[in-house]
Amino acid sequence: MISLISTVYNEGAAIRRLLDTIAGQTLPPDEIVIVDGGSGDDTVAQMQAYTDRLPLRVLVEPGANISRGRNVAIAAARGDIIAVTDAGTRLEPTWLEDLTRPLRQDPAVQAVAGFFLPDPTTPFELAMGATVLPQPEEIDPATFLPSSRSVAFRKTVWEQVGGYPEWLDYCEDLVYDFKVRDAVGPFTWAPDAVAHFRPRGTLVSFLKQYYRYSRGDGKADLWRKRHAIRYATYLAAAPLLLVLGKRFSPLFWLLGLIGFGAYCATPYRRLVRLWQRPLVGGRLLSATNKVVTLILVPVIRLTGDVAKMLGYPVGVWWRMRRRSPTSQRSRTSEQR
């Protein structure tokens, strides 16, 4: 039995998109359990309208964060296979079939990592997707940690690791992934199980998102080395290059050009590929908009780095004051 679960909050404008793609799955779930965290809009009413089309149960848990919502949904689920996605996603028709196939075919498989791709509607969202989201060919299946937009596991695994960390408001899926990987080994890779979602549409919303992600890193003691390198680059290496630039101008420009190339090479490779795909609605980018996306990439990267440098110490201070109940060991690689 396959249970598809999710948690939502004020998703009235987007929830139908998810439910419509669930209804179109080639392998329908045996049940769907969605926990609402106390929405103030019409999210619950929108979901209730689908109860005659889908095996859907809606539970309301006011004040539940994402981890709590997922745990409540999984605890209520009757299936031995749990598939997880998020509101705001558009699932490929074969998503659930591809995601659960390893679990259905091999009793030894305990957890499966699906994938997610950007679903941009504007040039800014396309540039955002190219800057912050990996492409399938960049993934090392042996180390990949899936987003809970697209993941499946046996319910016994969730029970074994103690569920999602309810003390953490962001990065909760990564902490859960670490616990799963430590308990049962690497996730089985299912690259065709794709969930599409819209990247952030403005710099302000992106800055808030990455500030919160980085604050979560500090709370959970994640990516310590990665953050140290970022601080060293911006607070030591960059000022040193500026000083050298005043005395050795040609060398400064050469080093600056090399640094810029390294800084933007991967996003630009992704961007060129994304140019070939239409935006939502079928529109291809114009030449002018392609230039705009080229300019946006370094702006988005810089904004993300600033957000991370602001958020991380806030999370560290939170952890030092509260001594979080699930302190993670330092991680030296990063998936997002």
N, C-alpha and C positions, 0 to 999 in steps of 0.2 A: 504494500500500500504506500502510495506516494502522497505526502502532504506538502503543499506549497504554502509558505508563510511569508508574511511581511508585516511591517508596522508603519503607520502613517500619522501625519499631523498636519491639519489644514491643507489637504491636497485635493480639495474639491474641484479645482480647475484642471487637474492632471490625472485624477484617479481613473477616469473612464478609459484613457489611453492604455493604461496597464491592464485593466480588466478586459478590454476588447482583445488585446493580444493574448491574454490567458485563454479566453474563449476560443481563439483560433489555433490553439496548440494541436500538433499532430498526435501527441500523446497527452490526453487530458489528465490533470491531477485527480486523484480520488477525492481529495478535499482541499479547500483553501481556507486558511485561518488568517485573518487580518486583525491586528490590534490597533485601535485608534487611541492616541495619547491624550484625548480630551480636546478635539478640534473645536474651534469656535465658528467654523464655516459649515458648509453642507456636505462635508466629506462622508459622514456616516449615511446620510440620506442617499447620496450618490451610490454608495456601495450596496445599500439595501435594495436598490432598484435592480441589482443583478442576481438576486438570490433565486429567481426563477430560471436563470440561464446557467448558473454556475453552482457547484456544491460549496457554497460560501458561508462561512460563519464569521460574523463581525463581533469582536469583543471590545469593550470600551474600558480603558484603564487610565483615568485622568492623571496627568502629571508624569506618566511613564516616559523615560528617555528611550533612545533607540534600543539600547541593550535590554532594558526591562521589557519593552514591547516585544522584542524577538523572543525573549525567554518565556513570557506569558503565552505567546502563540505556540511555541514549540511544546511547552508543557501540556497545552490543550490539544495538540495534534495527536491523531490516532495512528498515523503512519510510522513505519519503521525507517523509511527514507524521507528526509527533510530537504526540500529545495527552498532556497531563500532568494528573494529579490527585493527591490526597493520601489516605492512609489516614484512616478516620474520617468519610469523606464518604458521602452518599447521592446518587447521580446520577439526574437525571430520565431517563426512558426514551429521550427524544430527544436527550440531552446530546451524545453523540458525533456524531450526524448534524447537529445544529445547529452544533456547534463547528467541524466540518471542512468544512461546506458551502462557505464562501467559498474555501477552499484547493482544494477539488475542482473548483469551477466556474470559477475565475479564476486562471490561472497567475501573474498579477501580484501576487496577495495573498501575503504572506510570513508574517504572524503574525496570530492571531485571539485576541481577549480574550473569554472567557466570563465568567460571573458566579457569585456565590455568595450564598446566603441562610441565615439562621439556622434551625436545626431544634430549637427549644427543647423540653425535657421538663419544666421547672419554671418557676415565676414568676421566679425569679432569672435563669435563662438567657434568658428572654424580655426582661427588663429589660436584660440584658447585650447582647443582639442589637440592641435599640433604641438603646442608648448608643453602641456602637462600630462598627456596620456600616451602610454606606449602603444606600439603596434604589435600584432601577434608575433611577427618574426623577431622581435626584440626580446621575447620572453624565454627564460631558461626554465623549463618545466620542473626541474629538480629543486628550484628555490622559489618559484613563484608563489606569492601569497595573494589569494583572490580577494576582491572586494565582495561584500555581501550583497551586491547587486546581482551576483551570479555565482552561486556556490551551492553544493549539496553535500550531505553527510548522513551517516546513520544516526538515528536518535540516540543510540547507545553511546556514540562518541560524544555528543553534546552532554549527556549525563556524566560520562567519565571525566570530562574536563571542567565540569561545574558551570557550563553555560557561558553566555556573553558577560563581560565584566560590567555590572550595573553601576559601579562606582566611577566609571569613565564615560564622559559625554561625547568625546570624539576619539577617533583611532580605535574604537572598540572592536571593529572587525579584524584589525591587524593583531591586536592582543589575543583575540580568540583564535586566529589562525596560528599564532605561535604555539598556543596551548595544544591545538589539534595536532600540529606537526610534531611537537615534542612527544605526544602520546601515541600517535599511530603512524608517523612517518610522513613523507611528502604527499601533497595532494596529487591525485591523478589528473592529468591535464586534458581538458575537453575544449579545444580552441573554437569549435564550431557552435558551442553553446553561448551565443552572443546576446547580450542585453544592450540596447542602445539608450543613451541618455543625453540630454542637453547640457553642455558645459555652461559655466557661469557666463552671464551675458554682459556684465559690466566690470570694470576694474574694482569698484568699491565692493561689490558682492564677492569677487574673487579674493580681495585682500582680507575680508572678514572670514571667508572660508579657510584660507591658508593660515591665518592667525589662529583660528580655532584648532586646525589640524596640528599646528606646531605646539600650541598650548597642551594638546593631548599628548604629544610626544614627550613634553617635559613631565607631565603627570605620570606617564607610564614608563619613563626612563628609556625611551626609544631613540635610536639613531644618534647616540652621544657623539661618536666620531664624526658623523656627517655634519652635525651642527657645529662642532668645533672647527672643521675645515671651512665652513661658510663664514664664521666669525673671523677666522684668520685671514681669509681672502679679502673681505671687505674692510676690516679694521686695521690690517697690517700691510698686506701685499698691495692693495689698491693705492693707499696713501704713499707708499714707497715708490710706486711707478710714477705718480704725479711729481714727486720730488726729482726723480731721475729725469723726467721729461723736461724739466726746466733747464737741465744741464746738458742732456744728450737728446735733443729733439728727434733726430732720425730714428735712434734706437727706441725712443718712447713710442713713436708711431708704429714701428715694426712690431714691438711687443704688444701694443694695444690691438693691432690688427690680428695677430695670432690669438690673443686672448678672446677677442670677439668671435673669431671663427670657432674656437673651442666651445664658447659659451652658447652659441646658437646653431651649431652644426646639426645636432640631432633633431631639434624642432624644425629646422629648415628642410631636412630630408623628409620628415613626415608631411610638412606643409605642401611640398611639391606633389606628393602622392594624393593628398586630400583635395588639391585643386582639380583633380580629374573626376571627383565625385560630386554629384549635384547636392546642393543644400536641400533641406526638407522642403518639399514643394516642387522639386525638379529643376531648380534654377542653378546654372553654372556661374561661377564667378567671372565677372568682367576683368579685363586687363587692369583697370584702375583699382578694383577691389583686391586684386592679387598684390599689387604694390602696397596697398594699405595693410594687408596681412603680413607682408614682409617687415613693415615698420612696427607692427604691433607685437611681434614675437619677442624682441628684446625688452620692450616695455613690460610685457606680461611676466617675463622671467625676473626682471628686476623687482617688480611689485611682489611677486611670490617670495623672493628671497628676503625682502624687507619684512613682509608679514611673518615669515618664519623666525627671523631674528627678534621680532617684537614679542611673538607668542611664546617661544620656547622658555625664556627665563620666568615668565609668569607661571607656566606649568611646573617648572622646577621648584619655584617658591611654594606653590600649592603642595607639592609632594613633600618638601622638607617640613612644612608646617603640620601636615596631616599624616605623614608616613603612610602612604597608600597601602591598602591591604594586599595588593598583588603587584609588588615591585618587580618589574621585568629586568632581566639582565640586559646590559648594553648591547644594542644591535649596530652593526657596522655597514649594513647595506640598506637600500631603500627601494620600495616597489612603486611608490606613486610619483 
